[in-house]
Amino acid sequence: MITKRIIPCLDVKDGRVVKGVNFLGLHDVSSPVSLAKYYSDSGADELVFYDITASAEGRALFTDILVEVASTIFIPLTVGGGINTVEDFDRVLKCGADKVSVNSGAIRDPSLIAAAAKKYGDQCVVLSVDAKRVAGQYRVFAKGGREDTGLDAIEWIKRGVQSGAGEIVLNSIDTDGVKGGFDLDMLAAVCDAVQVPVIASGGAGGIDDFVRLFQALPKVDAGLAASIFHFGEVSIPNLKQALHAQGINVRL
């Protein structure tokens, strides 16, 4: 049985970890370096680091903080934000990232996925998709959820996997930061569409939401969250013990 992964997410803006609701109203949380070390020591399976304003501000990702984070932790690190070229992949991997997450850059240039997968392998390329319901359709949004691309999210994800994306992170804008549970309907549609690992993001409010996620959707490989971990509402050891008690396979 495949082990389910628990992944904290660091949304980094101006060198600090921030968190908002529905991608809006960002509040300062902590230093990314100290928070990354805390999660690595607490039993997180992986860590995601997003430079959340790099794409919107049209700049490269902050690499100095990334190097410090990568050297502090002993778990796989996925990095995203401002990834627009294969050279960006190279730069981030050299800073210590294990996987690179593409979002807006792949929307602008879909050939980026295939080019990066060819050079670094499918397992290195993570397609992160910010999706929201619009007129009965799951629609892809770009630039931190600010721009409706008009793309159908399920078709875009299928295309990304065909191009070489080895993993999908589905961020539901509808449930982000609301703490009402993961977007099970949207996740089910993605899991039915592709065969690569799918990471659920957006909506975790407590331990029960992770239990419900993995019980309802056995195909989902991992649960990603930010605020419930950042603000100490849920500890990773307690979460994993609760999942284990429910018969869900996790690394203790």
Secondary structure, DSSP 8 states (H G I E B T S, - for coil): ---BEEEEEEEEETTEEEEEETTEEEEEEE-HHHHHHHHHHHT-S-EEEEETTTTTTT----HHHHHHHHHH--S-EEEESS--SHHHHHHHHHTT-SEEEESHHHHH-THHHHHHHHHH-GGGEEEEEEEEEETTEEEEEETTTTEEEEEEHHHHHHHHHHHT--EEEEEETTTTTT-S---HHHHHHHHHH--S-EEEES---SHHHHHHHHHH-TT--EEEESHHHHTTSS-HHHHHHHHHHTT--B--
